[in-house]
Amino acid sequence: MRSTDQYDPFNLQRFIQAQDPVFERVQRELDEGRKRSHWMWFVFPQFAGLGGSEMSRRFAIQSAAEARAYLAHDLLGARLRICTQLVLNIRQRSIAEIFGHPDDLKFHSSMTLFAQFSADDCPFTQALERYFHGILDEWTLQLLDSKQAQLPPDQG
């Protein structure tokens, strides 16, 4: 979802607008060890092509450049790291117990996406290690690779 705003070419503002009213609740739910309300799409976004719902499409990350911009964004990158750390703080629960299905799959794909553009010791890689035995989400990698292959050499 592109923006006409030269300072927000990926329309990252859509995430902020969705997160702001519920972010305290998101933190509380993760502190309590279980997601109970509907916020997965805009707190742990996935790469485009993985979900068919309107919400999934609206909050899909469209490119490697958008994923990097999301991580580099002062508020969004910080919130993603905070929420991932809150998930890492949960003990003795599986990812399915924390998120339920299919949100456990969405979390896997989100962690895979953002781990691709982060340091090896980042919380996203830690979450992949803890909850998925270090196995990356293959669908995310395939979509990311195919999208990169379509871009001119100087973009992506």
N, C-alpha and C positions, 0 to 999 in steps of 0.2 A: 504494500500500500504506500505509494509514493506521495510526497507532499510537495506543494508549491513553495513552501517556506525554505529559502536558501540555507537557513540555519538548522533546519530539521528535515533533511532530504528524505529520510526514511519514515517520517511521521511517527517518531518515537513518542510524541506527546500522547498518542492513543493509549499507550501503556500507562503513562502517568495518570491520565484521566480515569482509567479503569481501576488502578491500584489505590489511588488516594482515599476514596471513601471506605475501603475495606482493609487497608494494610494493617491496622492494629489488630483486627480480627484474625487476619492471616497469621500474624506473629503469635497471637494467643492460641490459635488452633495448633500450630506447630509446637509451641511450648508444651501444650497438653498431649502431644504425641499423635494427634489424629486430625486429618482434614475433614471438616464437617459441612462446609459451604462451597459455593461455586466460584472459584477464582483461578483455577489451574492454568487456563489459557494465557492469561496476562501476567502471571507471576513466574511461571516456568515455561516460557514459550518454546515451541518446536519449530523445526525447519518446515518450510512450505511443502505441501504434498503429502503430509502425514495424517491430516485429519480432514474429514469431509463436512463438518458442521460449519455453520456461519461463523460462530465464535472462533473456531479453529482457523478458519481462513483469514478472519479479520486480524488475528494476533499472530499469524505465522511470520517467522523471520524469512525474508525472501532471498537473502544472499549472504555470502561470507562478510561482505562489507557492512551489511546491516547488523550481523552478529557482533562484529568488532565494535561498531558504533554503540550498540546496546551495552556491551561490557565497559566501554570507555565512558559512557554517560555517568555523570556524577551521582545521580539519584538511582537510576535503574540498575547500573552495575553494582552499586552498594547494596541495594535491596535484594538483588539476586544472590549475592554472596551471603548476606544476613540470613535469608531464608534457607539457603543450602546449608549453612552452618547450624541453623535450628534443626534441620532434618538430621544432620550428623550427630547432634546432641541427644537424639532419641535413642534409648537403649532397649534392647530385648523386644524389638518389634521389627517385623519384616516390612519391606517397602509396600507390600500389598495391604498390610494392617494399617499402615500410616495413611496411605492415599486411597486404597480401594482400587478396583479395576473399572475402567481402563486408565485411570490417572497414574497408576504405577508405571505404565508403559510410557505415558507422556513425560513423566519425570526422567525416566531412562533416556529418552530421546533428547530432552532438554540438556541433561548433564553431558551427553555425548557431544551435542552441538557446541556448547560453550567450552568444554574441555579442549576442543580442537584449536581454540584461539587463546589459550591460557597456559601459564607455566605448569610444569609437571606436578608440582605440589599444591595446586589450587584446590579449593573445596569441591569443585566439580569432579575432578579426578578422584579425590578422596571418597566422594559419594559413589562413584562407579565402582571403586574397590570394595567399599563396605557392603553395598546393597546388590551389586551385580557381578561380584567376583572379578572386577576389572574388565569385564566384557562390554565392549561398546555396542551401541544400537546399530545394527547393520543397515536398516532402512535409512536412518539418518545419514550415515556415511555414504551410501549409494546416491541418495538425492543430492547431497552436498557435492560429491564428485561429479555427478552429471551436470549440475548447475555450473560448476567451475569449468567444465569442458566446453560449455556453450559460450563462455565469455571471451571477449578479445583478450590477448595476452596482458594488456596493461590494466585490466579491471578485475575486481573480485576480492 
